[in-house]
Every structure is written in structure tokens, then in C-alpha cells.
Amino acid sequence: MVTACWYALKIVCLWLVLQGIGGFMCIRAQEEAADVGIVDEYVRVQQVVIAGNKVTRSRVILNELVFNKGDVLMVNRLGQVTTRCRHNLLNTGLFNFVSVRYTLQADNTVIFYVRVDERWYWWVFPIFEVADRNLSSFFNGGDWSRVNYGVYLKRDNFRGRNEKIMARIRLGFTKQVLLGYFSPEYKRRGGWGVFFDFRMHDQLPYTTKNNQQVYKALETEMAQVTYFGSVYYSIRSGLYHRHKLELGYHNYSVSDSIIDLNPNYLTPDATRLQFMELSYEYDYDTRDAKVYPLKGTRMQGTAVQSGLGIWQEGLNNFKLSARIDKHWQLENRWHWASLLYGEYNSSRSLPYVLNAGSGYDSFLNGYELYVMDGTRQASMKNYLLFTLLQPRVKNLGFMPLTQFAKVNYAFYIKAFGDFGYVWHDNPSISNTFVNNWQYGYGVGLDFVTFYDMVWSFNYSMNKHRQHGFFVHLNIAI
């Protein structure tokens, strides 16, 4: 079974590479055809007129267009060009609304008109949130000590260049100080960023029993203190192709009380773990929307080496992961989505604090209350969507801030079916969900609105006939 998982992961990674090469060759063929005029009716881009960008620099907008000034375009594809440009601009997260239109000129040229409605870019607001893995897990436990509060400062579109600066101070369940700066990549230059995160916990999950995390609270000392810092460089090799190289530093210090409960929480019997990590990520994304896509494809491949031999804590793990999302429009109001994910870790015994598996960054529907720890996993999610209420815009005349004066919203009904498998070499006898195929299914209602908010209301059942009503916020398919 492990061998089959490894071969399946290699096939997925190979498909990612071939798809990327195929997409690049297709784009080059189209460009070469346009250069030599192999089109029946074509026009040349004369000008791009941009309006509405009071903060955003024009080059940020031009960076997302599928053409440049002087390019040759087929007349019968101009509608597709404007739609794609609009989707690209909305996917930057800088604008609430975007319109792209064109006019044909008598001299066989075309002028494009791009108008944007900018978002609110300064965010200073209080934090009040649950620290559990998801809302359903919190409501099930009902432990109000696992609540975070604090203040969050973020500046999107800093200097009008789509840069981002952020600072966060959390108190409560997690004490945190976070600082970050992120610069985007452009067509002719790369982007970069730096990130620092310091956290303290007086209680934390130290093991998994009966497929659920078990928490321990300490009254006289901190259970765990962590430092994390990273710097990255990214390149945009094509309009939909991104590459990211990141170097990070991790440092975990844990109380003796936690190690007494779980000697393998870090490396065996150690109260401290520090390591360097080097990662590479490839991302190909042609989805019509990043928040709630209905059409398009996304393929991601990641390779991560944890432990570069600088410190001798015994951590040495190489992780490969691949993800493929595919979204189709079946009919006018009907859509289908399939999401495939696979992960492989070279280590067969990761520290508990670094445990991979299902229920952390992602989960199977119907298993919101559970985790499945392991070093290898594979899963597939499938959704059938019906557009109950097509996207609409509501003008709020009483709102003085133009960035909040118009609200877009839509409702979707969905039926879903998930299945997955997590491999663990030496699981606890009580953790029965690993090393077995698991599946869940159900129906739900999604509410999609402005500023990338998605509310999901699901009724799910899993393989073990456990069922319930689950609420998720900002969980995009």
C-alpha cells in the first residue's frame, strides 16, 4: 500500500510538470502565431486606458492583463480576453469590482478600458477568535479558554505596489507577536518577503487519542514557546506560473511536563528542537476566482527539506506534496469541482508537534471533529454546485466609505463526497481512523460575499455514520 501511495504521488508530480510544460508550449504557439499574423481577423492593441486606481499604480494593473500594448489579438476572442483580464485583476485581492471593455478603431486597432473599484487597504481591528482547528471543533468542546484576543494591523497594497505589511499581537490561548512584509512578483522581476512569528502557549495538544487531540494546561509555566522566521524569493515565469523558494528557521521549547506526557512530542526526550528548512513551491493557477472558483485549474507541487544538518537534534525529513484542483461548468447554473491531494514524508516517525495528516491544514467533510496523524496521505474531494442566487450587487446608500458602499453576494447549494487515506507506521490502538479508507458526504449551502468571505453551512455524515451540522468561515472549495 505504501509503495502504491509513493508511485501515485510520483505520477501526480509528473503530471504537474507535463501540464506546466504543455501550458507553456501552448502559450508560445499562440504568441508565435500572432507574430506572423496567422489569424483571419485581428487587431493590434493601441492603448490601455485605466481609471479608478487612486492608490494602485498602473503597472500593477497592467501586470495582470493577458496582453501588452502592440500585441495582435483575434477579434473573435476579444470577449474571452476581457473576461480573463477581469478575473485576473479580481484575483489580486486589491479590488471589489472590475470592468474591462474595448472599442474597435477604424485603423484596425483596439483600445481597452479598465476601470477598478479599490478596496479598503488599512485594517486595524480587534482580534476575537477561537484557537481550535475549526469552528465545529470549538463548538463541540465548548472550552472558552481556547479563545484568542488582541489587535491586528495590516496594510494591503502598500505604496500602491500590491505590497503587504502586517503586525499582529494576540493574547489569550495563544500569545503571539507577528511581523511580515510581502512584495509581489512582476513580469520582469521577482518578489520577496520576510516573516517573523513568536508564540507562547500555556496549554496545547500533546497527543492524539480516540482520533482527537488531547490538551494539557499548565498553571505555573508556559507549555511551549516557538520562534519562526523565514525569507523567500518568488518568480512569475508566466502569467499563471509562479515559483517560490523559501528559507526558514524553526525553534520549539517545551516544558518538561509535556515531555513527561509524550516523550516524542519533539525528538525523543528532548525539550528543545531547532532546525532550518528549505522549500520550493510551483503554482499554476487559471481559476476564475481564488476565493470561490467555478471554472479553471490549479496545480501545486511542493518540496520541503526540514533539517539541513546545522544542529544535531536528529530531525531530517523530506516532504513532497502535490495538489490538483479542477473546476468545470456543466450547465448554466451547474458546476462540478474535484480536488486531489497527496503528501509523502521520508521520515516514518515525525515529532508530534510536526505531525502531518488530515484534520490540520485540511480535512475530510464529516471529520471536522477528528484528526488523523500520519506521514503519508492521499485524499479527493468532489462537489456538485447549483447556483441558487447568481452574484448580485447591493448599493448601500447610507455608507460614507465608497470601499464599503457596494456589496456583492451569491448563494450556492452543494452536494459533496470526500474520501481519503492516512498512513501511520505505529499508530496508537485508539486511533482507528488511520490506515483505513475514510469517506464523508453531505449537502450544504454556501454564502459568498465581498472581501473574500465565504460562509459554509454543511450537514455531513462520515463512514462511521456519525453526522451533524457544521459551520465553516472562509473555507473556499
DRENFIMI-451627 format. One record per residue (C-alpha): residue in three letters; x, y, z. Coordinates in nm, 3 decimals, padded with zeros to 5 digits. Layout:
<nodes>
res_X_Y_Z
Ala_X_Y_Z
...
</nodes>
This chain:
<nodes>
res_X_Y_Z
Met_00.000_00.000_00.000
Val_00.287_00.238_00.085
Thr_00.455_00.159_-00.247
Ala_00.130_00.230_-00.429
Cys_00.099_00.566_-00.249
Trp_00.457_00.658_-00.344
Tyr_00.403_00.570_-00.711
Ala_00.073_00.760_-00.716
Leu_00.244_01.069_-00.575
Lys_00.520_01.047_-00.837
Ile_00.258_01.021_-01.112
Val_00.080_01.330_-00.979
Cys_00.408_01.527_-00.964
Leu_00.498_01.416_-01.318
Trp_00.154_01.525_-01.439
Leu_00.210_01.866_-01.279
Val_00.537_01.906_-01.471
Leu_00.388_01.792_-01.801
Gln_00.086_02.018_-01.759
Gly_00.313_02.315_-01.689
Ile_00.529_02.240_-01.995
Gly_00.219_02.185_-02.209
Gly_00.064_02.511_-02.096
Phe_00.387_02.700_-02.169
Met_00.417_02.547_-02.518
Cys_00.054_02.632_-02.594
Ile_00.108_02.994_-02.491
Arg_00.426_03.019_-02.700
Ala_00.246_02.872_-03.002
Gln_-00.029_03.130_-02.974
Glu_00.225_03.411_-02.941
Glu_00.419_03.292_-03.245
Ala_00.100_03.260_-03.448
Ala_00.007_03.616_-03.360
Asp_00.356_03.742_-03.450
Val_00.335_03.606_-03.803
Gly_-00.029_03.705_-03.849
Ile_-00.179_03.356_-03.871
Val_-00.529_03.478_-03.792
Asp_-00.831_03.552_-04.006
Glu_-00.934_03.879_-03.844
Tyr_-00.708_04.051_-03.596
Val_-00.642_04.387_-03.437
Arg_-00.344_04.544_-03.268
Val_-00.366_04.682_-02.913
Gln_-00.332_05.058_-02.949
Gln_-00.387_05.171_-02.591
Val_-00.499_05.065_-02.243
Val_-00.695_05.331_-02.053
Ile_-00.709_05.276_-01.676
Ala_-00.948_05.452_-01.438
Gly_-01.044_05.429_-01.070
Asn_-00.697_05.349_-00.935
Lys_-00.646_05.623_-00.678
Val_-00.389_05.418_-00.483
Thr_-00.287_05.132_-00.711
Arg_-00.012_05.202_-00.960
Ser_-00.093_05.138_-01.324
Arg_00.186_04.884_-01.363
Val_00.018_04.658_-01.104
Ile_-00.295_04.651_-01.322
Leu_-00.103_04.609_-01.647
Asn_00.082_04.318_-01.486
Glu_-00.241_04.111_-01.477
Leu_-00.355_04.169_-01.836
Val_-00.315_03.886_-02.085
Phe_-00.179_04.122_-02.350
Asn_00.065_04.411_-02.387
Lys_00.045_04.729_-02.589
Gly_00.122_04.643_-02.951
Asp_00.012_04.279_-02.930
Val_-00.202_04.127_-03.205
Leu_-00.533_03.976_-03.091
Met_-00.804_03.783_-03.272
Val_-01.126_03.982_-03.297
Asn_-01.347_03.683_-03.221
Arg_-01.159_03.624_-02.893
Leu_-01.174_03.975_-02.750
Gly_-01.468_03.879_-02.528
Gln_-01.267_03.595_-02.374
Val_-00.969_03.829_-02.332
Thr_-01.171_04.087_-02.136
Thr_-01.325_03.819_-01.913
Arg_-00.987_03.666_-01.834
Cys_-00.834_04.008_-01.757
Arg_-01.121_04.087_-01.522
His_-01.076_03.759_-01.334
Asn_-00.700_03.815_-01.305
Leu_-00.749_04.162_-01.157
Leu_-01.009_04.043_-00.907
Asn_-00.777_03.761_-00.802
Thr_-00.517_04.014_-00.686
Gly_-00.747_04.090_-00.390
Leu_-00.699_04.463_-00.449
Phe_-01.039_04.547_-00.597
Asn_-01.403_04.494_-00.511
Phe_-01.524_04.537_-00.867
Val_-01.355_04.544_-01.208
Ser_-01.485_04.617_-01.557
Val_-01.289_04.562_-01.879
Arg_-01.429_04.667_-02.215
Tyr_-01.293_04.760_-02.557
Thr_-01.366_04.963_-02.870
Leu_-01.251_04.874_-03.221
Gln_-01.091_05.154_-03.420
Ala_-01.106_05.227_-03.791
Asp_-00.732_05.170_-03.833
Asn_-00.763_04.803_-03.732
Thr_-00.660_04.864_-03.371
Val_-00.837_04.822_-03.038
Ile_-00.846_05.035_-02.723
Phe_-00.913_04.866_-02.387
Tyr_-01.077_05.046_-02.096
Val_-01.010_04.909_-01.748
Arg_-01.200_05.051_-01.452
Val_-01.142_04.933_-01.094
Asp_-01.314_04.996_-00.762
Glu_-01.042_04.975_-00.499
Arg_-01.083_04.803_-00.166
Trp_-01.012_04.940_00.178
Tyr_-00.641_04.879_00.238
Trp_-00.585_04.984_00.602
Trp_-00.702_04.732_00.858
Val_-00.679_04.798_01.231
Phe_-00.926_04.591_01.427
Pro_-00.951_04.384_01.745
Ile_-00.898_04.008_01.738
Phe_-01.152_03.775_01.894
Glu_-01.127_03.425_01.755
Val_-01.125_03.058_01.851
Ala_-00.790_02.881_01.850
Asp_-00.931_02.539_01.757
Arg_-00.873_02.383_01.419
Asn_-01.219_02.492_01.301
Leu_-01.544_02.636_01.438
Ser_-01.709_02.294_01.464
Ser_-01.425_02.160_01.681
Phe_-01.460_02.459_01.913
Phe_-01.839_02.433_01.944
Asn_-01.810_02.061_02.017
Gly_-01.561_02.114_02.302
Gly_-01.710_02.436_02.433
Asp_-01.383_02.540_02.602
Trp_-01.382_02.919_02.616
Ser_-01.023_02.920_02.744
Arg_-00.921_02.843_02.384
Val_-01.009_03.193_02.265
Asn_-00.764_03.450_02.129
Tyr_-00.797_03.826_02.157
Gly_-00.570_04.112_02.059
Val_-00.514_04.360_01.778
Tyr_-00.434_04.314_01.410
Leu_-00.274_04.573_01.182
Lys_-00.242_04.517_00.810
Arg_-00.171_04.744_00.517
Asp_-00.263_04.592_00.181
Asn_-00.141_04.750_-00.141
Phe_00.134_04.934_00.043
Arg_00.276_05.220_-00.171
Gly_00.026_05.118_-00.441
Arg_00.251_04.829_-00.548
Asn_00.049_04.536_-00.412
Glu_00.296_04.504_-00.125
Lys_00.169_04.397_00.216
Ile_00.287_04.478_00.568
Met_00.130_04.322_00.874
Ala_00.163_04.310_01.251
Arg_-00.039_04.103_01.498
Ile_-00.047_04.087_01.876
Arg_-00.252_03.805_02.029
Leu_-00.331_03.723_02.389
Gly_-00.545_03.451_02.545
Phe_-00.496_03.087_02.443
Thr_-00.205_03.180_02.215
Lys_00.030_03.468_02.291
Gln_00.171_03.588_01.962
Val_00.377_03.864_01.806
Leu_00.384_03.851_01.426
Leu_00.555_04.080_01.175
Gly_00.565_04.040_00.799
Tyr_00.642_04.211_00.471
Phe_00.549_04.071_00.130
Ser_00.636_04.208_-00.213
Pro_00.472_04.064_-00.527
Glu_00.643_03.947_-00.840
Tyr_00.606_04.131_-01.171
Lys_00.652_04.016_-01.527
Arg_01.016_04.129_-01.540
Arg_01.127_04.100_-01.178
Gly_01.081_03.870_-00.880
Gly_00.912_03.928_-00.549
Trp_01.037_03.870_-00.197
Gly_00.923_03.872_00.162
Val_01.030_03.831_00.523
Phe_00.826_03.690_00.810
Phe_00.871_03.655_01.187
Asp_00.636_03.480_01.430
Phe_00.679_03.440_01.809
Arg_00.424_03.239_02.010
Met_00.371_03.121_02.368
His_00.116_02.862_02.483
Asp_00.009_02.782_02.837
Gln_-00.193_02.488_02.706
Leu_-00.162_02.283_02.389
Pro_-00.248_01.945_02.237
Tyr_00.026_01.700_02.331
Thr_-00.107_01.373_02.184
Thr_-00.394_01.214_01.991
Lys_-00.631_00.959_02.145
Asn_-00.953_00.820_02.001
Asn_-00.879_01.021_01.685
Gln_-00.897_01.352_01.874
Gln_-00.634_01.585_02.016
Val_-00.580_01.582_02.393
Tyr_-00.495_01.916_02.558
Lys_-00.284_01.990_02.863
Ala_-00.291_02.323_03.052
Leu_-00.006_02.437_03.279
Glu_-00.067_02.694_03.552
Thr_00.285_02.787_03.666
Glu_00.483_02.777_03.338
Met_00.450_02.801_02.964
Ala_00.378_02.474_02.789
Gln_00.552_02.579_02.468
Val_00.744_02.874_02.323
Thr_00.811_02.890_01.948
Tyr_01.008_03.114_01.714
Phe_00.972_03.108_01.340
Gly_01.134_03.327_01.078
Ser_01.162_03.300_00.703
Val_01.268_03.483_00.389
Tyr_01.151_03.394_00.040
Tyr_01.204_03.486_-00.324
Ser_00.941_03.429_-00.593
Ile_00.941_03.442_-00.972
Arg_00.648_03.465_-01.212
Ser_00.770_03.279_-01.519
Gly_00.435_03.320_-01.694
Leu_00.103_03.486_-01.627
Tyr_-00.022_03.176_-01.442
His_00.310_03.016_-01.342
Arg_00.476_03.102_-01.010
His_00.786_02.965_-00.838
Lys_00.878_03.030_-00.475
Leu_01.199_02.947_-00.287
Glu_01.190_02.992_00.092
Leu_01.443_02.950_00.373
Gly_01.302_02.925_00.726
Tyr_01.418_02.880_01.085
His_01.210_02.693_01.348
Asn_01.269_02.681_01.724
Tyr_01.048_02.492_01.973
Ser_01.098_02.495_02.353
Val_00.862_02.272_02.553
Ser_00.801_02.221_02.924
Asp_00.927_01.905_03.093
Ser_00.565_01.838_03.193
Ile_00.468_01.797_02.827
Ile_00.765_01.571_02.753
Asp_00.673_01.354_03.053
Leu_00.330_01.303_02.896
Asn_00.462_01.246_02.544
Pro_00.840_01.181_02.509
Asn_00.804_01.201_02.129
Tyr_00.640_01.542_02.128
Leu_00.972_01.670_01.985
Thr_01.263_01.442_01.904
Pro_01.283_01.162_02.168
Asp_01.301_01.301_02.524
Ala_01.421_01.644_02.404
Thr_01.271_01.967_02.539
Arg_01.406_02.178_02.252
Leu_01.404_02.143_01.876
Gln_01.553_02.384_01.623
Phe_01.611_02.334_01.255
Met_01.647_02.511_00.922
Glu_01.404_02.440_00.640
Leu_01.439_02.491_00.266
Ser_01.134_02.469_00.041
Tyr_01.039_02.510_-00.324
Glu_00.683_02.557_-00.448
Tyr_00.542_02.562_-00.800
Asp_00.194_02.704_-00.855
Tyr_-00.008_02.704_-01.176
Asp_-00.345_02.875_-01.140
Thr_-00.603_02.955_-01.410
Arg_-00.913_02.958_-01.185
Asp_-01.169_03.230_-01.248
Ala_-01.167_03.319_-00.875
Lys_-00.929_03.228_-00.594
Val_-01.192_03.261_-00.321
Tyr_-01.479_03.062_-00.473
Pro_-01.379_02.926_-00.816
Leu_-01.633_02.788_-01.062
Lys_-01.407_02.729_-01.362
Gly_-01.039_02.666_-01.418
Thr_-00.747_02.461_-01.291
Arg_-00.490_02.490_-01.015
Met_-00.183_02.267_-00.976
Gln_00.064_02.294_-00.692
Gly_00.380_02.099_-00.620
Thr_00.596_02.146_-00.309
Ala_00.929_02.002_-00.197
Val_01.048_02.073_00.159
Gln_01.371_01.968_00.330
Ser_01.344_02.004_00.711
Gly_01.681_01.979_00.885
Leu_01.991_02.092_00.697
Gly_02.246_01.933_00.932
Ile_02.333_02.254_01.118
Trp_02.205_02.131_01.455
Gln_02.214_01.769_01.565
Glu_01.861_01.730_01.701
Gly_01.801_01.433_01.476
Leu_01.539_01.591_01.251
Asn_01.585_01.506_00.885
Asn_01.271_01.491_00.675
Phe_01.199_01.545_00.307
Lys_00.839_01.614_00.213
Leu_00.677_01.603_-00.129
Ser_00.321_01.719_-00.178
Ala_00.102_01.778_-00.482
Arg_-00.245_01.921_-00.526
Ile_-00.470_01.943_-00.829
Asp_-00.799_02.137_-00.833
Lys_-01.026_02.119_-01.135
His_-01.350_02.317_-01.179
Trp_-01.600_02.270_-01.462
Gln_-01.918_02.444_-01.569
Leu_-02.171_02.172_-01.656
Glu_-02.471_02.387_-01.741
Asn_-02.575_02.747_-01.689
Arg_-02.617_02.710_-01.311
Trp_-02.443_02.378_-01.251
His_-02.075_02.331_-01.170
Trp_-01.850_02.044_-01.065
Ala_-01.522_02.055_-00.873
Ser_-01.268_01.784_-00.789
Leu_-00.971_01.834_-00.557
Leu_-00.692_01.574_-00.538
Tyr_-00.411_01.591_-00.278
Gly_-00.116_01.369_-00.193
Glu_00.168_01.400_00.059
Tyr_00.477_01.192_00.130
Asn_00.732_01.233_00.413
Ser_01.060_01.045_00.410
Ser_01.061_01.016_00.790
Arg_00.839_00.743_00.932
Ser_00.832_00.899_01.279
Leu_00.786_01.276_01.282
Pro_00.781_01.470_01.611
Tyr_00.422_01.509_01.729
Val_00.442_01.888_01.702
Leu_00.517_01.849_01.329
Asn_00.266_01.573_01.266
Ala_00.116_01.568_00.920
Gly_-00.210_01.407_00.821
Ser_-00.573_01.504_00.789
Gly_-00.761_01.745_01.012
Tyr_-00.500_02.019_01.035
Asp_-00.447_02.233_00.725
Ser_-00.725_02.040_00.552
Phe_-00.989_01.787_00.650
Leu_-01.246_01.550_00.509
Asn_-01.607_01.664_00.535
Gly_-01.775_01.471_00.813
Tyr_-01.448_01.452_01.012
Glu_-01.430_01.810_01.139
Leu_-01.405_01.689_01.498
Tyr_-01.117_01.448_01.433
Val_-00.754_01.434_01.326
Met_-00.566_01.153_01.155
Asp_-00.193_01.169_01.224
Gly_00.047_01.016_00.974
Thr_00.342_01.070_00.745
Arg_00.168_00.996_00.413
Gln_-00.178_01.077_00.293
Ala_-00.399_01.092_-00.014
Ser_-00.744_01.243_-00.048
Met_-01.003_01.350_-00.302
Lys_-01.293_01.593_-00.261
Asn_-01.582_01.629_-00.504
Tyr_-01.850_01.898_-00.518
Leu_-02.164_01.941_-00.726
Leu_-02.278_02.305_-00.711
Phe_-02.606_02.467_-00.808
Thr_-02.623_02.846_-00.826
Leu_-02.922_02.927_-00.608
Leu_-02.875_03.304_-00.639
Gln_-02.641_03.436_-00.904
Pro_-02.390_03.706_-00.800
Arg_-02.562_04.036_-00.731
Val_-02.454_04.380_-00.615
Lys_-02.633_04.583_-00.348
Asn_-02.571_04.957_-00.315
Leu_-02.561_05.081_00.044
Gly_-02.656_05.446_00.011
Phe_-02.603_05.519_00.379
Met_-02.235_05.409_00.374
Pro_-01.998_05.708_00.355
Leu_-01.690_05.499_00.260
Thr_-01.700_05.409_-00.109
Gln_-01.494_05.092_-00.043
Phe_-01.792_04.952_00.152
Ala_-02.077_05.120_-00.035
Lys_-02.141_04.822_-00.266
Val_-02.178_04.462_-00.152
Asn_-02.165_04.160_-00.382
Tyr_-02.323_03.832_-00.273
Ala_-02.429_03.493_-00.407
Phe_-02.572_03.165_-00.274
Tyr_-02.484_02.812_-00.384
Ile_-02.635_02.475_-00.291
Lys_-02.390_02.186_-00.296
Ala_-02.366_01.811_-00.259
Phe_-02.024_01.673_-00.172
Gly_-01.837_01.348_-00.128
Asp_-01.485_01.313_00.017
Phe_-01.259_01.017_00.069
Gly_-00.902_00.978_00.189
Tyr_-00.635_00.759_00.346
Val_-00.366_00.842_00.604
Trp_-00.070_00.608_00.660
His_00.088_00.572_01.005
Asp_00.354_00.308_01.079
Asn_00.295_00.278_01.455
Pro_-00.042_00.426_01.547
Ser_-00.194_00.416_01.892
Ile_-00.452_00.140_01.924
Ser_-00.720_00.402_01.995
Asn_-00.658_00.595_01.672
Thr_-00.865_00.374_01.447
Phe_-00.913_00.613_01.154
Val_-00.556_00.582_01.021
Asn_-00.451_00.303_00.784
Asn_-00.811_00.277_00.666
Trp_-01.004_00.444_00.388
Gln_-01.234_00.712_00.527
Tyr_-01.517_00.888_00.348
Gly_-01.779_01.152_00.415
Tyr_-02.068_01.305_00.224
Gly_-02.349_01.551_00.264
Val_-02.516_01.870_00.144
Gly_-02.463_02.235_00.221
Leu_-02.531_02.599_00.149
Asp_-02.251_02.848_00.071
Phe_-02.286_03.223_00.110
Val_-02.021_03.420_-00.082
Thr_-01.983_03.792_-00.025
Phe_-01.736_04.079_-00.052
Tyr_-01.383_04.097_00.093
Asp_-01.334_03.726_00.022
Met_-01.580_03.599_00.281
Val_-01.736_03.255_00.238
Trp_-01.976_03.106_00.493
Ser_-02.045_02.734_00.454
Phe_-02.332_02.558_00.630
Asn_-02.295_02.182_00.588
Tyr_-02.477_01.873_00.702
Ser_-02.234_01.582_00.680
Met_-02.210_01.211_00.755
Asn_-01.893_01.003_00.770
Lys_-01.808_00.636_00.723
His_-01.897_00.558_01.086
Arg_-02.249_00.703_01.048
Gln_-02.163_00.999_01.263
His_-02.344_01.304_01.134
Gly_-02.403_01.663_01.224
Phe_-02.434_02.025_01.121
Phe_-02.105_02.210_01.067
Val_-02.029_02.577_01.004
His_-01.712_02.699_00.829
Leu_-01.590_03.053_00.762
Asn_-01.370_03.139_00.465
Ile_-01.345_02.777_00.355
Ala_-01.332_02.807_-00.024
Ile_-01.374_02.494_-00.236
</nodes>
